[in-house]
Amino acid sequence: MSLLVVGLSHRSAPVSVLERASLNADAQVKLLQDTVAAEPATEAALLATCNRIELYADVDKFHAGVAELSTLLAQHSGVGLEELTPYLYVHYEDRAVHHLFSVACGLDSMVVGEGQILGQIKDSLARAQDLHSAGRLLNDLFQQALRVGKRAHSETGIDRAGQSLVTFGLEQLAQGGDIQEWARGKKALVIGAGSMSSLAAATLARAGVAEVVVANRTFDRAERLAQILMEGDDTDVAARAVPMESVPAELTRADVAVSCTGATGLVLTAEAVAAAAEGRTAVLWAEADGEEPDRTPGPDGQRGNLPATSLGDEDGCPLDLPSVQNTAGFSVLGEAAVAGMAAADLEQHAAWVDRGTVGGAQRTAGARPGTIDPLDPAPDADAIAALAATVATVGRIPERRRPEPVEEAPRPQPVLFLLDLAMPRDIDAAVHRLAGVRLVDIESLAEASAGAPMAADVDQVRRIVSDEVAAFGAALRAAHITPTVVALRTMAADVVAGEIARLDGRLPGLDDKHRAEITQTVRRVVDKLLHAPTVRVKQLAAEPGGAGYADALRTLFDLDPETVAAVSRAEDSTTEKNRGPA
């Protein structure tokens, strides 16, 4: 049997594909059950996190195993096999071991060195044990991966190369600033009460937020998490639990929200986020200009000096007035406005100018001839009429001058910070376009971490992984030959017992003392003859390509394959009884 892993992660697939391929808890259980029920696999374990889905199995045929595991992943994820296949990766035997050990050390994480993956590997092993889908190979593999990950964190400074996904996400929200300074006094909303959400709540509490509100579909779990936060020795934060129905209302009070649920649909829509941020953004614009915001409603319904949504009557104007009027030096009446405009649009624009509706004022009556009334669009209307003659031959007004380029108006500083750690996403990606809201999700985290520098500690961890893979492979190959060696020694003991029984028949008068001496002598002879070959065959079997020595031993000594298999089953049963919790 051989170890095989088939999966996809943030390194092989875009977030949109990972999002669609994500599996809920029930789907994960069904996938494991179907995998061990399939012919090529005898054991199975699933590592499913926010940025990876990997199916591990002990298979007897490589190609059949790859085909079966790929098909099962496609079936249970709902993504078609043809669409999913380009993003899948396959690792076999030592490469599969190397991959899992690297994952356990955080080398394959979105944030290099983060330690949360160890808890996720532990959960994966516990799930496989509960479902009895993990046998000796996967139990040994995952438990060794946990030990390797802990060794990497204790013997190196890999923690300095990265942080947990939560901490990295909060750093992105703070735009590289100090998290504690950024979080101090803020009100936080945490949606979900799983491991990732709990970590986010604890991290925010330690960072100094004033309040943490926990929302979860199972209210008891939200209450339990809030209680843990309140009783923590290293935090002094107010915490309370609310049902999921209260999320929209709580969002209007929150300064920062973290969401990580197992929901298959959106938890926060763009409309809900916009409603929560409404009013806060407009006030921020006025305060950024150094003005005291005037909230007194005017005759048009606008509140004082808060920015208006339009300037004047736009009916019939072919231009996008708000964008034009925010551009310094650009006249909505003159030549620059109509440069490049089609003939039909030109007529519409000229008619609109002639009505004199710019700025909401009509053409001033009684203006003196020869003067230009600032509200009188006639001069520009005449200019447009003169340019219209060109349309007959050219078809469009030539671009004779352009407005001076100006810097784009800065977006207001965020008033609402959102961190989406769910896969599939909990928060609508359209939130990125909302003014006054800063959203960091899995996709933006992947982009932010892509260029992170690799520390020297990472190279040290890689060496640890290589050493551990070699040791695990040697132990695994040696373990494969152990049942054969045990069967050989059992056969030798049976031969000795048979010969002593025959001696008793030939020498019935042999006393017990002499019989015991003869028995011990024969056993010593057999043990000495078998000692060197069995020790040497274990050493050879531990080396790469050593699997064939077990077959050679069975052939040379004509060992019964069923006897060897019986020894293997007995060892597996003993190991299962003695195995402690993951």
N, C-alpha and C positions, 0 to 999 in steps of 0.2 A: 504494500500500500504506500501511497505517496501523497505529500501535502500539496494542495493546489489552492490558489486564491484568485478569484475573479472579482473585479470591482471598478469603481470610478470615483474620482475625487476632484477637488478644486484644481488640481494640477492637470487633469486630463479632460475635464468637461466644463463648459460654461455654467454659470450659476443657474441660468434658466433651465438647463437640462437636469442639474442636480435637484432643483426645486421640484420638477415634475416626477423625478424618479424616487423621491423620498418616500419612506415607508412608515406608516403608523405602527403602534405597538401590536395590533392584531395581525397586520400584514407581515410583520417580522416573525411572529410565532408561526404563522402558516408557511412562510418561506422555509424556515428551518425544518419543519415537519415534512414538507414536500421534498426537501433536499436529501434527507436521510432515507426517504422512501424511494428515491430514484436509484436506479441500478448501479451507477458508477461510484456512489458515495456511501460510506459507512458511518462517517462522522460529519458534523457540520456546526459552524459557529458564525454569527453575523456581527460585524462591527459597523454600526450605523450611527453616524454623528451628523452635525449640521453641515459638514463639508466632505463627507465620504460615506460610501456604501460598499462594504467589502464582504464577500461570502467566502469563508474558509471551509475546506472539505478534505477528507482523507479519501482518495480515489484509487481505483485499481487500473484505470486507463486514462491517459492524459487527454487525448483528443475527444474521447467520449465525455470525459469530465468537463472539459472547457465548453463543449456544446451544450451539455445539460445545465450547467450552472449559469451560463449566459442566458439560456432560454428561460430559466426560472426567474432570474432577475428581471427580465423583460416582462414576463407574465405578471409578476406581483407588483411591479412598479407602475404598470400601465403604459410604459413607453415601448413602442414597437421595437422589435429586435433589430431591424435594419437601421433604425434611427439611433438606437443605443450602442450598437457594436463599435462604431468609430471612436467612442469615448471610453471603451472598456480596456483595462490592462490585465495581464495575466502573469502571475509569478508561480514558479514550480520548484518544489523541493527546497534546496538551500536558498534560492532567490526569494521564495515565499517567506522563509524564516527571517532572512535579512530585512525584508520589507516590514514585517510586523515589529521586529525589534527597533527599526528606525522610527516607525510610527510611535511606539511606546516611549521613545526618548524625546519625541517632539521634533525630530528632524524633518518630518513630512507634514508638519502642521502649517496652517496658514500663518500663524505667528510662531516662528522657530523657537523651540525650547519651552513652550507652554506645557504645564503639568496636568492640565485637566484631562488630557487624553488617557492618563493612567486610570482614572475613575471610570471612564467610558469602556476601557478594555476589561476592567474588573466586572462591570455590569454585563458586558457581553458574555463573559465566561459564566457568570452566575445564571444568566438566562439559558445558556446551552446546557448547563448542569441540571437546571430545573426541568428542562424538556427532555433530558437524557439523550441529547443529540451529540454531546461531546464525549468521546471515548478517551482512551489513554493518550493518543497522540495530541489531540487538541487541548486536553487538560494540561499536559506537560508543556506544550508550546505557549499557551496563554499565561500560565503561571510563571514560566521562565521569562516571558516578555515583561511581566510586571516587575520581576527582580532586576532585569536589565535596565528598565526605565528608572527604577529607584537608584540603582548604582550610578547611572549617568548623572542624575541630579545631585547625588551626594558626593561624588568624586570629582566633578567638574563644575565650572561656572556657567553651565548651559542656561541657568535661570537668568543670567545677565544678558543673554542673546535674545530673549523674548519674554513675554508675559502671557498670562492667560488671555483668551480671546476677549473676555469681559474687560480686563484692564486695558488692552490695546484699543478696544472700541471706545472706552471712555476717554482715552488719550486723544483719539481722533475727534471726539465731540469737543474736547477742550482745545483742539487745534494746536497740540504740542505743548500747551501750558501745564502748569502744575495741577494735577487732578484735585488735590485737597483744596487748593485755593479756588478752583473753578466750582467745586461741588459745595463748598461751605455755605450753609444756610438755605440751600435749594430744597424744594419739595419734589420727591421722587415717586413715580408710579411704576411698579413692577408687575407685569402681566404674565402670569404663569407661576407655578410653584415647584417646578422640576429642579434638576441639579443645576442647570445653567442659570435659571432664574434665581435660585437660592444663592448661587455664587455672586450674581449681579447685585442682589439685595445686600448681601454681607459686604461686598466691596464698596457700595455706595454708603453704607452705614459707617464703615471705617474711614471713608473719605471725608465725612463730616456733614452729610446732608441733614437737614433739620427734621425731615419726616420721610418715612417710607410707607407707601400704601401698597398692599399686595392684593391683586385680583386673580382669582382662579375659578375654573368651572366647578371644582370640588371645593366648597367653601371651607371645609375642615382643614384641608391642606394649607390653604391661605392663612387660616388662623394659627396653625401650628408654626408656620414660617414667621409670622409676625411676632408670635410669642418668643421664638428663639432669638429674634433680633432684639427684642426688649430686654431679654435676660442676659445678653452677651456681656462679658466682662470688659471687652476691649472697645465697646461702643456705648454711646449715650444718645440714642435716637428714639424718637417717638415712632411707633409702628402700629398699624391697624390693618385689618382684613376687610375686603369688600367683595360682593358678588360681581360676576362679569358684567351684569347689567348696569353696574355703576361706572364702568370704564369711561363712557363719554363725559359724564359729569366730572369725574375725578381728573380727566385730562385737562379740563379748563382751569383747574387749580394747580396742576403740576408744572414744574420747570423742566424736568427731565423724565422720560419714560423709557423703560427697557421692556421689550417683549420677546418672549421665547416660549411658545406653546406648541402643542402637537396638532393644532388646527390645520385642516386642509385648505381652508379659505382665508381671506383677509380678516384680521382682527380689527385693524384700524384702516379705514378708507381715507382717501385724500379729502373727501368732504368733511369727515369727522375731525380730521386734524385741522383743516382750514377753519372750521367752526370754533375749535378750541383756541386757535391763535388769533381769531378775529378780534379787532379792537386793540390788541397789544401792539401789533405791527404799526398801525397808523400813528399811535402815540409816540412810538419810537422814532418815526421819521421826523415829527415835529421837534422832539427833544434833541435829536441829532443836529438840527439846524440852530440850536441855541435858543429856541422859542419856548415859552411856556404854553403848552397845548391848551387851546380854547375849545372847550367842549360844549359851548352854548350853540344850540341849533340856529342856523340862519334861515332866511326866507325860502331858500331852495332845499332845505333839509340837511345841508352840509353843516358840520360842526366846526365853527370858527376857522382857525388856520390849519385844520387837518387837510391833507391833500385831496383835491377834487378829482373825480374820475374823468371829467371832460371840461373843455374850455369852449363855451359857446355852442351854438346850434350846429350839429353835425349832419342834419338831414340833407341828403342829396350830395354830400361832399365825397368825391371818389378817393380822397386821401385818408390815411390813418392819422387823424388829428392828434391824438395823445402822443404818438411817437414823433410827429413833425414838430409839435409845439414844445417838446422837451429838448429839441435840438437848437442850440444857440445859433443865431445868425441866419435862420432859415425862415423865409417868408412863405406863408401859405397862399400868397397872392401872386408873387412874382415869377420870373422866368425859371428860377431854380426849381420851383415847385412842379412845373409842368415839363421840365426837360425829360425826354424819353417817354412821355405819355402818349398813348395811342389816340387816334383822332376822335373816337367815340368818347373816350374818357375826357379828352380836352374840351369837347363841347359841354359835357356835364359839369366840368370844373368852371368853365367860363360863365355858365348860367348861374352856378352857385355863387361865384364872386359877384356877379352883377346884382344878385338879390341883396348883397351887402349884409350877410348874416354872420360875418366873422366876429368872434368875441361876444356873440349874442346881441349886437347892436345893428340897427338898420342904418342906411346911408343918411348922413346928416343933411337936413333940408336947409336951404338958404345959404349954403357955403359960397364965399365970394369966388367969382370966376378967376382962374389963373392961380388959385391957391390949392394946396393939397391938404384936404382934411384927413387927419390920421384915421378917421373912421370911414373915409370915402374910398371905396375900392375901384372907382372909375378909372384912375390912371392905370392900374394893373389890369383892369378889364380891357382897356384899349390896347395895352401891350399884348395881351393874350390874343385879341382879335387880329393884331398885326402878324403875330406868329402863325396864326391859323392858316394863312395863305400857303405856308410851306407844306402843310399837311397834304395838299392836293398832289404834290409831286414827290415828296419824300415819304409820306405816310406816317412819320413820327416826328416830333419836335426834336431837333438835334440837341445834344447836351453841350451847352456853351459855357456853363459854369456850375460848379458844385459847391455845396455848403462846406464850410470849414469843418474838418473832422473834430469831434469832441469826444471826451472820455464818456464811457457809459456810466450812467448814474449808479452809484454803489448800492448794492442790496443792503437792506437794514440788518443790523446785528441780530442774531437769532434770539428769540424769546422763548422758544420751545425746542428742546433737544430730544431726539428720538434715536434709540439704539435697537435695531432689529437683528436678533441673533437666531432667528428661527429658519428652518428649512423644511417645507417651503415657507416663503416670507410671510410674516404677519402684517407688515405695514406696506401699504400701496406705494410702489416705486414713484408714482406721480407726485408724492410729497416732496421729492427733490426740487420740484419747480415752485414750491410755495415760498413766498417771501416771509422772512422772519422765522423760518423753521429749518433746523439742520438735522438731516437724517443720515445716519451711518448704518449700513446694512452689510450683509455678507459679501456682496459684490464690491462695494467700496473698500471694505477691509482687505479683500484680496488685492485690489489695485494698490492700496497704501503699503502693503507688506511685500509687494513684489520686488522692490529694490532695496530691501533691508540688508545691511552689510552682514556678512558671516564672520563671526568672531572666531578666535583661535580655539575657544572651547568647543566649537562645533566639530573641528577636526579631531579633537581628543575624543569626543563622543563617537565619532565615526570609527575610530580605532577600537573603542570598547565594543561597539556593535559587531565589527568584523571578528574580534576575538571570541565573542559570545556565540556568534553564528557557527564558527568552527568547532567550538566546544559542544554546542548543542547537536550539531551534525554528527560528530564523533560518538557522542553518547547515544544518539538515536540509532546509528548504524550498529553500534555495539549491542544495543538492546535487541535488535532484530535477530542477532545470532544467539543470544542467551538461551531462548527456548530450545534451540538445536543442541547446544552444549549440555543443557540440563537433560534433554532426552538421551544424549549419548552416555552421560554418567549414570542415568537410570538404567539403561540397557546393560552397562558394565556391571552395575550392582546386581542386576538380575542374573547375569552370567555367573558371578561369584557365588550367589546364593544357590544356584542350581548345581554347581560343581561341589559345593560343600555338602549338599544333600546327597549327591551321588557317592561322595567319600564315606558318608555315614552308612550307606548301604553296603559298601565294600568292607568297611572296617567297623562292624557293629560294636566291637569291644573297646573302641577308642574312648578314653576317659575325657571328661569335660575340659580339663586343663590343656591337654594336647590338641583337642578339637578347636579351642579358642585360639591357641597359638597358630595353628595352621590357617584358620580363617583370617586372622589379622595379617599373616604373611601374604596371603593371596591378595587381600585388599590393598596392601601397600604396593605390591607389584603392579596391580592395575592402575592405582592412582599415579604412580610414578610414570607409567607409560602414557597416561592420558594428560598429565599435567602440562608438559611443554606444548603439545599440539593445541590444547584448549586455550592456554594463555596466549599463544601466538596467533591463533585464529581470531581471538577477540581484538587483538591489536591490529591485525590486518583488516578486519571488518570495520574498524573505526575510521579507516582511511577512505578517501573518496574512491568510489568504485569497488568497495569491499563487500557489497551486498552479495556477490556471487560465492563468497566463501561458505556461507550457510548452506547453499545448494550443494557445494562440493562435499561438505562434511556429511550431509544426509546421504549423498550418493556413495561415498567411500565406505561408510559404515552401515549402509542399507537400513537407514532409520525409517520407521513408519511415519509418513506425513501426519497421520491422525494423532500419533503420540505427541509430535511436536506441537500440533494445533491445540491439543488438550493442555499442554504445559502453558501455552500462551493464554488460553482462556482462564486457567487457574491464576496466573499472575495478574491478569486484568481484574479478576474478581477480588483478589487480595488488595490490589492497589485502590480499587473503588471503595472498599470498606475502610481502608486506612486514610483516605483522602480527607483533608480538613476543608473548611470553608474557603472559598476563593479569596 
